[in-house]
């Protein structure tokens, strides 16, 4: 488990952690970055960590972890899903999964190259529609689904009032 701290040492530790993630690239593994969520007795004592509060180095570490995971995902999928599923089913799953991996990898590269790992700024631009996340065939469907959700929320709010 990794723990974040403040000041120069924290920055140095994050860089060492980023270096470690890069060195682990050749090892079949999943590296899952976790966020501190204050629950129970910690709820009133500690603030939860969110993406909006990430520094550039924390964002870089987060992106590098997920790039590592996506690089190994095809291997895991082939070893644990495709080989153990009925004929045809695993290949459909792999096709769909590989498409998702390709899309997420593309966005991680945009975050790395165009935003210098500034994940909060990247996500802000996604939310504002400056970056199109859904591929062209899915955009109309996305608009229909989100407008339906907004109508449902409005209906619930009017029932509450």
N, C-alpha and C positions, 0 to 999 in steps of 0.2 A: 504494500500500500504506500502511496506517495502522499506526503503532506506538504501543503503550501505554507510558506512563511513570508515575512515582509523583509524589505531591504535588499542590500547587495547580495547577501548569501542566497536569498530566495531566487534572484535572477540567475545566479551561478548554478544553483541546484536545478532550476528548470532547464538551463542549457545542457547540463550534464544528462538530464533525463531525456532530452531530445536526442542527444548523441547516442544514448543507450538504445532508444527506439530505432534509430537508424542502423545501429550495429546488429540489432535483432532481426533485421530484414530477412536474412537467410534461414531463420528458424521458424518452422511451422508453428504459429501461435496466434492467439487473439489478444490484443492489448486493449482493454476497455477503460477509457477515462471515466472516472466517477465524479459526481458533484456532491458536495456536502449538503445534505438536506436536514435542516433543524426540525426534529420531531421529539415528542416526549418531553423529557426534562430539559433538553437543549433548546426547545422551541422559543422560549423567551430570553435565552442567554446568548445565542449565536444566530447570525444571519445566514440564510441559505445562500449557497453559491449559484449564480445564474450566468448564462452566456453573456447577458448584457454587461456584466461586471468583469469580463475577461480582459486581461492585458494582452498585448501582442504576443508575448512568449507563451502564455497559457493557451492562446488560440493556436499558435504554431504547434505546440505539443498535441493539442486535441486533433488538429488536422493530420499531423504525422501518424498518430495512433490509428486513425480511421483509414488513411492511405495504406498503412501496413495491413490492416484487417481486410480491406478490399483486395489487396494484392494476393492474399492467401485464401480468399473466399471461394474461388473456383475449385481449388484443391479440396477444401473442406466439403463443398457441395458434391463434388465427384465421389469422394470417399465415403461420405455418410448419408447422402440422399439418393443420388443417381444409382449407385450400385446396389442399394437395398430396396429400391422401389420396383413396382411391377413394370414390365416392358412398356415403354412409351411415356409413362407418367413422369418418371425422373427426367426425361429429356425435355418435356414441356416445362417442368419446374426449372431446369437449368437454363433454358432459353429465356424465360421470364426473369429469372434472377440475374443472369448475365446482362440483360438489358438495363436492369436497375443499377447494377454495379457500374456499368459504363456511364450512366447518367450521373450518379453520385460522384464518380471519379472526375468527371468533367467539371462539376461544380466545385469540388475541392481544389482542382487546378486553377480555376478562376479565382477562388479565394486566395490561393497562394500567390499567383502571378499578378493579378490586377489589384488585389487589396492588401498585399504583403501580410497575409495571415490575419487581417483584421476581421475576425468572424462577426462581431457585433455590427460593423458597418455593412458587411456583405449581406447578413440576414435582414438588416434594415432595408437595403435596396431590393431584396427579394420580396419583402412584405409590401413595399411601395410599388411593386410591379415594374421596377427598372430592369430587373433580370427575370426573364421568362423561365420558370422552372418546368412547367408541363410541356411536353412536346406538342407540336401543332395539332395533331388529331385529338388530343385530350383537352385542349384549352376550352372549346365550347362546352364540353361535358363538365369541366371544372366550374365554369361560370354558372351553369344550370344548378349544380349541386350547392355552390356557395350561396346563390340567390335563394334557393329553397331553405337553406339553413338560416339565412337572415330573416326570411318570412316567418319561419317557425319561432325564432327568438322574439320577433315583434309580436306574434300571436300570444306567446307565453307572457311577455311583458304587459300586454293589454289586458290579459286575464287577471294578472296580479293587481293591476291598478284599480 
